[in-house]
Amino acid sequence: MPDAFPNLELTTQQKKALAFCISYIDQHGVMPSLSVLGAHLDVYPNAARHHVRVLRERGYLKEKKVTATRLTVSSKGRRAL
């Protein structure tokens, strides 16, 4: 998806949110909850949700496709049959 906001810089708070998300994912393997992110940023979860939305819209965060088991058949697996 092309950047809908190519000329807009991230705010200091957005950079802080992104850095925390990267660190949290590296440590825990999952995105922090809005409550955890909000606590880190010293804002309400709704404000954290806004930061996440902006980061998604600008391409810094993306949806992760998750299945019930987190497993799917790979292309190698499909070729084996």
C-alpha positions as CSV (number, residue, x, y, z in Angstrom):
1,M,0.0,0.0,0.0
2,P,1.5,3.4,-1.0
3,D,2.1,5.9,1.8
4,A,-1.0,8.1,1.9
5,F,1.0,10.8,3.8
6,P,4.4,10.8,2.1
7,N,5.4,14.3,3.3
8,L,4.3,14.1,7.0
9,E,6.8,13.3,9.6
10,L,5.9,11.3,12.7
11,T,5.4,13.3,15.8
12,T,7.6,12.7,18.8
13,Q,4.8,10.7,20.5
14,Q,4.2,8.6,17.4
15,K,8.0,7.8,17.2
16,K,7.9,6.9,20.9
17,A,4.9,4.6,20.2
18,L,6.5,2.9,17.3
19,A,9.8,2.4,19.1
20,F,7.9,0.9,22.1
21,C,5.9,-1.4,19.8
22,I,9.1,-2.7,18.1
23,S,10.8,-3.3,21.5
24,Y,7.7,-5.0,22.9
25,I,7.3,-7.2,19.9
26,D,11.0,-8.2,20.0
27,Q,10.6,-9.1,23.7
28,H,7.2,-10.7,23.8
29,G,6.4,-11.7,20.2
30,V,3.1,-9.9,20.1
31,M,1.9,-6.3,19.8
32,P,1.4,-4.5,23.2
33,S,-2.2,-4.0,24.2
34,L,-3.6,-0.5,23.9
35,S,-3.6,-0.4,27.7
36,V,0.1,-1.3,27.9
37,L,1.0,1.1,25.1
38,G,-1.1,3.9,26.7
39,A,0.6,3.3,30.1
40,H,4.0,3.5,28.4
41,L,3.1,6.8,26.7
42,D,1.3,8.1,29.7
43,V,-2.0,8.5,27.8
44,Y,-5.4,6.9,27.8
45,P,-5.9,3.7,25.7
46,N,-8.1,5.7,23.3
47,A,-5.1,8.0,22.6
48,A,-2.9,5.0,22.1
49,R,-5.5,3.6,19.6
50,H,-5.2,6.9,17.7
51,H,-1.4,6.5,17.5
52,V,-1.7,2.9,16.3
53,R,-4.3,3.9,13.7
54,V,-2.0,6.6,12.3
55,L,1.0,4.3,12.3
56,R,-1.1,1.7,10.4
57,E,-2.4,4.3,7.9
58,R,1.2,5.5,7.2
59,G,2.5,1.9,6.7
60,Y,4.6,1.6,9.9
61,L,2.4,-1.1,11.3
62,K,0.5,-3.8,9.4
63,E,-2.2,-6.3,10.0
64,K,-0.9,-9.8,10.8
65,K,-3.0,-12.6,9.3
66,V,-3.7,-15.0,12.2
67,T,-5.4,-18.4,12.0
68,A,-6.9,-20.3,14.9
69,T,-3.8,-22.5,15.1
70,R,-1.4,-20.0,13.7
71,L,-0.4,-22.6,11.1
72,T,-1.2,-22.9,7.5
73,V,0.0,-25.2,4.7
74,S,3.1,-23.8,3.0
75,S,3.6,-23.8,-0.8
76,K,6.1,-26.7,-0.3
77,G,3.4,-28.6,1.5
78,R,1.0,-28.1,-1.3
79,R,3.5,-29.2,-3.9
80,A,4.1,-32.4,-2.0
81,L,0.6,-33.7,-2.7
